[in-house]
Amino acid sequence: MAVPARPYRSQNWVLTKPAARGRRGIVVSQSREAAEAGAAILEQGGNAADAAVAACFALAAVEPWNSGLGGIGFAVVLKAGETRAKVVDFGPVAPRGADPADYPLTGQVKKDLFTWPEVVGDVNIHGPLSFVTPSSVAGYAKLKEGFGTALPLADILAPAIALAKRGLPADWYTTLKIASSASVLRLYEESARIYLPNGLPPVPPYQGSPGFMTLGRLSETLEQLARAGLGDFYRGDIARRLAADIAAAGGVVDGEDLAHCEAVLRDAPTIDWRGSHLIHTAGGLTAAPTLERVVAGMTEAPIDGEGPSAAWFAKLSRVMQDAYRERLDGLGAATAVKEPADTCTTHLTVVDGEGTLIAVTTTLLSSMGSRVVLPSTGVLMNNGMMWFDPRPGSANAIAPGARPLCNMSPVIVTPKDGGWPRLAAGASGGRRILASVYQTLAWQLDFGMTAEETAHQPRIDVSGPDSASADLNLPAEVLAALEAVGPTTLVEHGVLPINFACPNFIRVDRNGAEGSSDAASPWSAAVAAKH
């Protein structure tokens, strides 16, 4: 009798990730060094906004494949003592010179991050025509100006400058991330020079320190920003160098796009969670509308004290598939399939000793974004044009100054009665973000899990209208219930392939704060301020 093959497992260990606890503030990031940079700012007297900005700039030096000065993003901020959050919107905007004619179609379908029609030469996926206006620095500036203290910008950027001068650790994880993008990085001279020494991804020595890689002129750019201010990125010497490099490469983002780039501060829309909590979101162009649909659909899901049941998971799979069908139909992409693993986003959460909470999600879109490092500044640019459907006239079409729909979902949670707990959360992982964020909230709000329990709970993912995937570690009865709903793929939660989003979060109550990061992310950490 034929015996069915068991799903392949790449790991035979149990991963654990410690939570951080404290009363003086916590920073949680997908990079421990970035979290430490933020915590150091808290220890110097900075607040949550100062710490978030420090961590975001540090990420450019220690996690360049996920975010950086050439990216975009959203932040949600809830000041201590307030009940309504604010959004810092520095989301993607197409350049003024974006022309649909620059993206001719091959007649095939591209199964990359999105199943848009394929563009000749993949110029919407990598290279200079894939850039949208880089707004991350504008977002960090707005975060600092709107919510930060008087702590000097030079102090806030000091950790990032030190890390950039030291260089990116050339360890096994760096090798893995660079190798995943090497086939495209090699097409661009400065990118290849930095990331592919001798034409190959860096390989750490068999023993001893892995060594470090200098990321072009990034440290010089950070030092210039510390001296001249963040506005220099858009209207100063750095802006001139960015525009010159982009023009020389054949891109259309120009000095006027940079000069008019600004982040917008607005009220955060809210979602009602079972009548007991409000979910403060980044709004309509993120995953927030689909999250609202899922929250509403799960209102009657079975809740008991023993944790999520097979029936609960089956309900979530149905609700999420229906929600994605609505989302993708609206974009004219109902045939979308599950994303591959090569996504690029980072999320960090921060709380300070006063209780201000911040959730920031920022991205280059694909891993290594456009794969183009601009030589005069060391800025690795995004490939945000990939968010647009290249079919002229579609609901999400390329157009000058247009804003595409994206998958980011930073959130903050407050009880309606003004009590405890308060949460800040988010994740990286493209379409996988939504399922991760919902489950992260449900584990705590509905099932009363601790931070560490939440970080280690096996999950499901739904990234489209017709199927789901499930962690192999879920109980057999859960897997059977999911199969009864529809096609369900059993997968591992590991480093690569990335089958689930990478969440992190902070929970605050009257006893202090605790934060946790994704257990399978090798560099991630929650770091508490010491004093």
Disulfide bonds with the S-S distance in Angstrom:
none
